[in-house]
Amino acid sequence: MTTAGIVLLILGIVILLVLCTGIRVVRQATAVTVERLGKYRKTLETGVHFVLPLFDRTSRPISLKEIVADFKPQPVITKDNVTMQIDTVVYFQITDAKLYTYGVDKPLSAIENLTATTLRNIVGELELDETLTSRDTVNSKMRIILDEATDPWGIKINRVELKNILPPKDIQEAMEKQMRAERERREAILRAEGEKKSNILVAEGEKQAKILRAEAEKESRILAAEAEKAALIAEAEGKARAVDLINSANPNAAYLTLEGYAALVELAKGQSTKIIIPSELQNITGTLAGVTEALKPAKK
């Protein structure tokens, strides 16, 4: 191979290597800005791209994923002059690689300073108790303010969270005592309510027991009355049947007189000193005396 051929071969290899250096592969969820001769030209998105070697310069890949920035605690003074240490967590995402590259120098540091300033402004309008109980309100206000401020930088603030709020030590001790007293008060209330419910249940049980006893006594009396009623009815029915039987037998006057006499004998067995004998029985007495005298000779 001649010298000219060798030179051409080397030149071709060099040109090929230079062209290969112009190939750029952009990964998913990233973006790359391109400057040509120091001037912004375009933004490369996901895929394979070719840039002019020696003329175009590409930036480092810019992540388009959501980024979490945990900032160190900042001293903040409340409206009632209480200094607290508050640290924040900011969730943001780059939406425009060009604005992010050329909008602000050191974007992360700029977001941290802006977050601290916004936090001081918002908390400075609140008292200590409001700051401790209004986290959601503070988070919402900070997100809106930071999102508006970072929009020209190609950054979108998705969420802001107050991670820790640390009051001074003496205030922490006072708050702990207050919380302890509140817990004891709630415990006493719960205990009193439990005792009240227990007493109510006991009283209700005694009431039900008395009602059941009264109902049982009532049922017992009803059953006894019904049994007595049934006995009287049975006795009356027996007497009625006896009378019916006697009537059906058609007893004569002599039988009835003898029955009355038998009743009189039973009556005489008592302790009474006077016995009033009906006229009918007096007549039958005389008759019996006569019959007796008539039968005496026969016995002889």
C-alpha positions, 0 to 999 in steps of 0.5 A: 500500500502506498503512502497516500493510501495509508494516509487516506485509511488513517484519515477515514478511521479518524473521521469514523471515530469522530462521527462515533463520538457524536452519537448520544443515547438518552436513557428513560426519564432523563433529558439532555440539553445541546449547545452549539458553539455556546448557544442552546440548540435543543433538548434531547429526549429518550432515544438515540441522537446524533450531534456534531462533534467539535461543534455541539456540546451536551449537558449531563443527563437531567433526571425527570423523576420526582426528587426528594429533598430533605433539608436540615432544621431551620430556626423559626420564630412564631408570632408569640416569640417562641423559637422552634427548629423545623425541618422540611421535606420537599418533593419536586420534579423537573418539567423543563430541562432548558429552564432548569439548566439556564433558569437558576444556578444551583437549583437545589440550594435555591429551593432550600433557601426559598423553603426556609424563607417561606417557612419563616414567613408563614410560621411568623404569622402563627402562634405556637399552638397554631403551628403545632396543630396546623401542619396541613395548612402550613404544608399547603401554603408552602407548596403553593408559594414554592410552586409559583416561585420555582415555575420559571426554573422548570421545577414543579413542587408536588408536596411539602411536609414539615418533618419535625417541629421542636419547641424549646426544652422548657416548652416541651416539658410543659407540653408533656405535663399538659398531655399527661394531665389530659390523659389522666383526665380522660382516664378518670372520665372513662373510669367514671363512665364505666362505673356509671354503666356498671351501676346502671346494669346492676340496677337494671338487673335488680329491676328485672329480678323484682319484676320476674319475682312479682310475675312469679307470685302473680302467676302462683296466686292465679294458679291457686285461685284457679285451683280453688275455683276448680275445687268449688266447681267440682264440689258444686257439681257433685252436690248438684249430681247428688240432688239430681240422683235423689230427685230421680229416685223420687224419695217419699216424705218418710225418707226425707223425715228420717234424713232430717232426724239423722241430721238432728241426731248429729246436731245433738252431739254438739255442745249446744244446750238448746235444740229447736226441733221443727214441727215435722220432727216433733210429729214424727217423735210422737209417732215413734213413741207410739210405735215403740209402745205397741211393739213392747208386748210383742217382745214379751 
